[in-house]
């Protein structure tokens, strides 16, 4: 069990049992009474009873103490099952009879919302949850001991049941989407609870992802041009890692291959002047999962400005403090993560804090980073409570950013949330339009996700894309260090926007090709030259990697049969022995409106017959691509095994100063345990029709 799951389990509290739960205890006692009566007759004939075994608990029930206590133990179990919305269809049969109970929901009172104001030097509107007042329960009269049996047994049993449940009302459990699945009771279970199937592990459900189909193989002679927007987001890798470390396989739509590949830094050559914001390098190596194809790797490295050219920062933290953020890996981790970012700012930088929950409010007016104590105090005083009004908070955050806008600085809103936007601007399209308007004013938006259970990944990705920012996911303080400290410049400072890539392949040399990933960033061919079409951004020092699997003409790896009536070669085609294709890239300056063009040929001299000659980066990127394809059940790369991926990544870790690549190797091992290779060819269970097709998408399967 993970620390998160254990913490969630500890937070569960018993609630006032429902009438149905009381009926369960009462019926259980009566069944035990009938069974005990029959057993006592046999015991009396065999051996005289001692004084202890003749002692009765309950007025007139005639139930031995051990049996009655066992029956009463069922009461909190039954009430907890009802409170957690887990229906119980029937009790185990005892004495040949079934005792049934209807399952109902017990309403849980929402905690009250309290608004506090702290010291005058900080404008703090601290949102916190207030535990409901508890009153001391009235003394409960113990049921009298009696030896009578007969007609009044039922009434006295009810009195005993009422006395037991008249306990102090526990505080309501935190509202959230932590779910405990309770297995159905077995047929052999006895009344003490022995024989009940073990409760399955806690898990969190409710995360949603945009559905997409993976890129397919294209025939070069029919469609020789490929166009897409770059993507520097890394949220997919972090989310996938979090699930695998908890022992679950991710939803296939949660696995975006380009975000897995781009999570890792690569040692590409960077431009030496700000006049060229990024440079591209390329290489071609044999494909690890298909000896008849090759991998074209396009690597981009952003310009890294020296310290004296650093832009001043105007940052507005927009923080979700709704009730769903009241979990250890959400708001508490968020506060510590933003504390790391504050420590990296320079004295002249500005920080503002806006929160949104039941309502939006300014927690910290624009404050110079030199006042670190004030900023950290404002963060530390944040508490979760209330519903979510994300749109209202965004409007207030942009208003603050506009009021303190720096003409030559980085003006950015950083939205931190678990992804839940259920109150406020109802139409996501209106929200996107609003963010686009602010983007055109020079205020960008970055989005950071925390926790699981409410994550609306598609909306977070869309908001970041429309806000000329990037989307990240933080699941640990180590990841916070990577996103906000190690890569803080790349994630916070944009050096080029609307970056598009277009590759034209030469049909004389390339029979087929396939872009690996970037499905959600695809562009039409005509979009490349249309400056009105939005695309991705590159930050200072960012690395971006794109992989194409290409099939050389005559290799025998073609997946499509040649057409009977082929088209004649075009007059402007390059000779077959010169180029595999041609690379074009367009970009705009951070505050510019007109794009600039970078062009370079993809020569045959880039092709290497041995991947070892290419160095570590191309081989490691290929290993990550193979991992992602296998994890999501791709139609390609099915023949490579987990062990082959491990060996490939292990041999390409390089210096690995931060240990990210070594961690990836361990992640491959976890995936292999959860989705082992079942056939000699290394095909995963998702590609083998003889194996069960049900996938574990991040949670245990329901119990029938």
Secondary structure, 3 states (H helix, E strand, C coil): CCHHHHHHHHCCCCCCCCHHHHHHHHHHHHHHHHHHHHHHHHHHHHCCCCCCCCCEECCCCCEEHHHHHHHHHHHHHHHHHHHCCCCCCCCCCECCECCCCCCCCCCCCCCEEEEECCCCCCCCCEEEEECCCCCCCCCCCCCCCCCCCCCCHHHHHHHHHHHHHCCCCCCCCCCCCEECCCCCCCCCCCCCCCCCCCCCCCEECCCECCCCCCCCCEECCCCCEEEEECCCCCHHHHHHHHHHHCCCECCHHHCCHHHHHCCCCCCCCCCCCCCCCEEEEEEEEEECCEEEEEEEEEEEEECCCCHHHCCCEEEEEEEECCHHHCCHHHHHHHHHHHHHHHHHCCCCCEEEEEEECCCEEEEEEEEECCCHHHHHHHHHCCCCCCCCCHHHHHHHHHHHHHHCCCCCCEEEEEEEECCCCCCCCCCHHHHHHHHHHHHHCCCEEEEEEECCCCCEHHHHHHHHHHCCCCEEEECCHHHHHHHHHHCHHHHHCEEEEEEEEEEEECCCCEEEEEEECCHHHECCHHHHHCCCCCCEEEECCCEEEEEEEEEECCCCCCCCCCCCCCCCCCCCCCCCCCEEEEEEEEEECCCCCCCEEEEEEEEHHHECCCHHHHCHHHHHHHHHHHHHHHHCCCCCCCCCCHHHHHHHHHCCCCCCCCCHHHHHHHHHHHHHHHCCCCCCCCCCCCCCCCCCCCCCECCCCCCC
